[in-house]
Amino acid sequence: MTHQTRFDSSKQDIIIVGGGMVGGVLAHALKLDGWRVTVLEGAPEGASSSFDARLTALSDASWRYFDALGLIDEATARAAQAIEEVRVVDSGHFGMTRITKANNQGVALGQVIGNRAIGAAIERAEKGDQIDGMGTVQRLQPARYTHHNVTNDGVEVQFEYHGTAHTLQARLLIAADGAYSSVRAAIKKPVEKSEYGQTAIVCTAKPARPHHGTAFECFTRGGPLAVLPAPAGRVSLVWVNRDEDVHELMALESEAYAERLDELFRHRLGGFTELTPRQAYPLNLITLQDLVDERLVILGNAAHALHPVAGQGFNLCLRDVRDLTAALRADRGEPVDPGDPARLKHYAQERVDDYRRTIGLTDRLVRGFSLDLPGAGIVRGALLSLSDGIFPFKNRLVRLTRGI
């Protein structure tokens, strides 16, 4: 990623607002297809809104897509932990549902990798050798989008860069600036928002016993507890609680918090030590009905922010990236206008089924894991069943791990 105070002010093919994990991967994918791309990232230089200390679970399909983009090098592979098995358990019962590599044709169910490792992989790829036919990416940071205007053959984007106002022209604007998108707000795109009344408390820890690549989803009264295998023998802990309980939990000393987790988790990994500082993230379901506008695409968390119960947020974003780049790809070598309304409409139509399936299943799982939400009893009973014949969500969960 190139950070600079001077920049190429000539007309670009595409401007992306938001240079985090989604915007970064998208810019690289578009570069591989030959586009000239500018990324406007609002965070200070050397930082990002999403390359933080959290870890992300990539489905097998997402991992293979990363590889196809050239983002899996030796360093990236070392920074990842394969998921060999998923266990769905209950804090108050001994019942368990298992999803193993055998359910995924002998392939790992996914990979857990740090957000910063993903950022480093993107940066290494951007510094790689230039190949004939490859486009360019310039990253302007800190650059704050203010507004844009559609012209006859493109779009003019106004932004502040190092405190100075600038205008840059392009043929397509893409909003990848998160759940509280400034681009979406500027054009007053309505969103549907559902508040779960829950907050995720996130940290990593060292378990007393080896995790052997097993990921756990554990029922608790306030919400799910996800224990994901991480590199170097550590685990990622994502504990969802009711909003009213979060202040007390965040105030606990690390040892007391670890003991609370271990008791809730029924000592399955023998306890937790070496906890990293906890971060709290309020959880809402945010969905956007209109993904495109005139010379504009809204994708990633700007179009859909999900509950983390099924680990599908970033995987869904990557499918946005994959489908958009495919929609903008040249036909038999003919020149393509990336802002062509027919292509943008085709992209939006292609995403509908995936959104409906993934968002719908995730929302149902939230209600199954959270006993205080309507419908919890029915879904919870189905999830706790150990028989494949009466476990309606198992095949769908396997499909989510594959990313299809």
N, C-alpha and C positions, 0 to 999 in steps of 0.2 A: 504494500500500500504506500503510495507516494504522498507525503505531506509537504506542502509548499505554500509560500506566501504569494508567489506569482503563479498564474495558471493560464492554460490555453483558453482564450475567450472566444474562439471561433465557434460556429454553430456545431453542436453535438448531435449525435443520433438520439441518445437517451440520457436523461438526467434521473438519478435515483435519489430520493430524499430518505435518508436513513442508511447508515453504513455499519450497522451491527451484523449479527450472524446472518440474517436473511438478506439484507442489502449487500453484504460482502460476498456471499455465495452467488447471488444473482448477478452482480457486476462481473465476477470472474466468468460465469457461464456465458454471459453476453459477449464478453471479450473473446472467448474461444470461438464464437460464431461470427466474429469480425466487426462487431459494433464499436463505435466510439462512445464511451460512457464517462459521465462525470457523477461522482458520488458526493452528496452534501451531508456531512455528519456533524451534528450539533455538539457532541461531547468534546472536551478539550483534547488537544493533540496528544497522541500516545494513549488515549483512553477510548472507551466505547460504552454505549448504553447497554450492551448485552455481553461483552466479553468480560464477564465478572468471575467470581470464584465458584459459581454453581457448576454442576455437571448436567449433561444432557444425555438422554437415552435415545440413540439412533436405531431405528428398525433395520433389519437386514437389507431391505430395499434402499433405505436412505444411505446406508454404508456403501452399498454397491454404486449408488449414484455419485457419492463423494469420490469413489475410486475412478469412475468414468470421467469426472471433471479434473482428475489429476491431483486431488487433494489428499490422497492417502500415500504419503511417503513413509520412510522408516521411522521418522520422529513421530508422525501422527499415529502409526500403528503401535508404537511403544506407549503412547499416552492413553490408549484405549483398553478397556476391559470387556471381554466377550461375555454376553449373557447366555449361560448354558441351560438355564432352567428358570421358570417363573412359578412361584407358589402363591396361591391366594388362600389366606388364613384368616382366623378370627381371634381377636384378643381374649374372648371369653370361652372359646371352644377349641377342641382338638381336631375338628374337621379340616380338610385341606383339599384344594384342587391344584393339580400340577399341569403345567404346560412345558414340555421338554423339546430338545432338539429334534426328537423323533417326529414331533408334530410339525416341524418345519423342514422336513426332508433331510434331516441330518446336519443342517446348517445352524450356526449360532443364531439365537433369537434376536440378537441385536448387539450393540456396543455402547458402553458408557464412556463418555469422554468429557473432559473439562471444557467449558466455554472458551477459556483462554487458549487451550490447545487448538480449538477450531479456528480462532482468530489468527494464531501463529501459522497454521496451515495455509490460510488464505493469503497471508502476507508473503510466505515463501513462494507460493504459486505466482503472485503478482510480480515478484522479483526474478522469476524464471526467464529462460531464453525466449526472445520474440520469434515467432514462426510466421512465415509468409501467409497472408490471409487473416492473421489474427488482428483483432481490434486493439483498443487502448482503454485504460482506466486511469482517470485522475481523481484523486480523493482530496476534497477541500475540507479542512477541519481546523478549528471549529467554524462551521458554516450553518447559519440558522435560516431555514426557509421562512419567507414572510408571505408571499402570495404569487400567483401566476396568472397570465392572460393567454388565451388561445388566439393564434393568428391564422392567416389563410393557410399556411403550410407548416405550422408548427406551434410551439408554445414558448412564451417568454417567462422565465422563472426569476423572480426577485429574491435575493437573499443577502444576509449580512455575513461577511467573511473577515475575521479579525477586526470586527467593529466597523467595517466600511460597507456601504450598500453597493451591490453589484447586480447586473442583469446578465443572464446567460440564455441563449436560445437553443432549442432542441426540437426534435420531431415527436418525442414521446416523453411524458413525465410519469414516473412510477413512485408511488407512496409506499415505502417500506419502513415507516417510522413508528411502528408500534401501536399498541392498543389505544393510546391517546393521541393519534395522528394529527399533526398540525395541518397537513394537507387536507385530510378529510374534514377537519373542522372549518378550514378556510372556505370550502365550497358547500358547507352545510349539508353534508351527506348524512341522512338519518341512520342511526344504528339501533339495534335491539339489545338491551342490556338486562341481564338477569343476575341479581345479587344472591349469592349462596349464603351470605352471612358467615363465611369461613375465611381463614387466613392460613397460608402455608408457612411453617417455620422450617427453615432449611439450614443444614450444616453438613459437614462430613465428620467421620469418626473412625477409630481403629477398633474392630470387633475382637473379642477375646479368642474366638475360634475362626478358622478360615471360612470365607464365604463360598469358595468353590464355584464362583461364577453364578450363584443363585440370587435372583431378585425376588423380593417378597412384597406383596400387597396385603396389608393387615387391616381388618375391620377394627375401628374404635368407635366409641359413642359419638364423638364430635366430628369424625371424618377419617379418611384412610391414612395409614402410615406406610410410606414406601421406603423400603430398605434396598438400595441398589448396589450391586458390586462395583467397586471402583479399582483403578490401578493401585499398585503398591500395597495390596491387602486391605485397603480402606473401604468404607461404604459411604454412600450418600444417603442422608436421612431427610426425608420430606414428610413432616407430620402436619396434617391438616386438622385444624381445631376451630371450634366456634369462636367468633370474634371476641365474645365477652370473656373467654378463657385465656386469650393470648397474652395479655399484659402480665398475668401471674406467671405463665410459663417462661416468658422472656426474662423475667426478673430472677429466675432461679439461677443459682451457681451451676457451673458446668457439670460438676459431679452429681448434684441433685437432679439436674435435668436428665443426665445419662441414666441414673437409677430409675427415673420415672419411665423412660423409654424402654429400658430392659425389662421392667416388670410388665409393661403393656405388651411387649413383644414375647412374653413368656420364656425369656432366657434362651431363645433359639440360637443365638450366636454367643452366648456366655457373657454378655455385657459389652459396654462401649467406653473407650477412653480416648484421650487426645482429641476432644471435640474442637472444631474450628468455631469462630464467632458465629452466632446465629443471626439470620436475617429473616424478616417477616414480610410476606407478600400477600396482600388481600386478593381474594379470588372472586372473579365475576365471569359470566359468560357474555361475550360481546360478539355480535354477528352483524354483518353488513349485507344488505340485499343487493345493492347495485355495485358491482365490483369495478365497473368501467364508466368513464365519462368521456367527453371529447378530448382526445389525445391524452388520456389519463387512465392508469391502472392502479388499483389499490389492492395490495396483497399482503401476505404474512399476517402478523398480529394486528395490523391496521384493518384487516378484513375479518379476522376471527381470533378472539382470545379465549382459550379453553381452560377448563379445570385440569390440573395435572394428573388426575387419577389414572388415566390410561397412558400417560406419557406421549401423547400424540400431537402436542402443540407444534413443536419444531418440525416434526415429520410431515405434518400437514402443510406447513410453510414451504418445505422443500418440494412438495408436489406442485405447489403454486409456481415455484421457480421453474421446475421441469416443464410444466405445461405451457407457461408463458414463453419460454425460450423456443419451444417447439412451434408455437403459433406464429412467432416472428421470424422463423427460419425461411430462407430464400427457397423459392420453387424453381427447380431445374436451372439454377444460376441466375434467374431473373431478379432485377432490383426489387427491394421490398420497402414500402413505407411503414415503419414500425408503428405509426399512429393511425394506420388504416382502420376505420371503424368496423369493417367486416371482420378483420382479424381479431380485433379486441372483443367483439361480440362473440366470436367463435370460442375464444379463450374462456370468457365468462360462462358460456353454456357448458363447456367441458368440465368446469369445476363444480357444477351444481350437485351431481350425484355423490361425489366424494365428500363435499361439505355435509350433505344431508346424512350420509351414512356415519361419518366420523363424529360429527357434532352430536347427532342423536344418540349414538351408542355411549359416548363420553358422558352426556347428561344423565342417561339412565344408570350408568355405573356410579356416578356421584350420588344419586338417590339410593342406590343399593348399599353403598359404603357408609352413608350418613343416616343414622337411624332417626334423626329429627326431621328429615325432609319427607314430603308426601310421597307415598308409593314405596317407601323403603322396605317394608316387610316383604312384599311380593318379590322384588328384585333380589333382596338379600337371600331369601330362601332359595331362589334359583342358583345364585352364585355359590352357595355353600353346598349344593348337591354334589356328591362325588361320582355320580353316574353320568357318563357321557350322554346317555340316551335322554336324560331329563335335565341337561345343563345347556339351555338354549344359547348362552352367550359364549360358550367355549370356542366354537368354530370362528365366531366373529373376533374374539380376542386373538386367536392365531392369525387371522387375516390382518389384524392391526399390526402384529409383529412383522409381517411380511411387507406391510405398507401398501396393500392393494385394496 
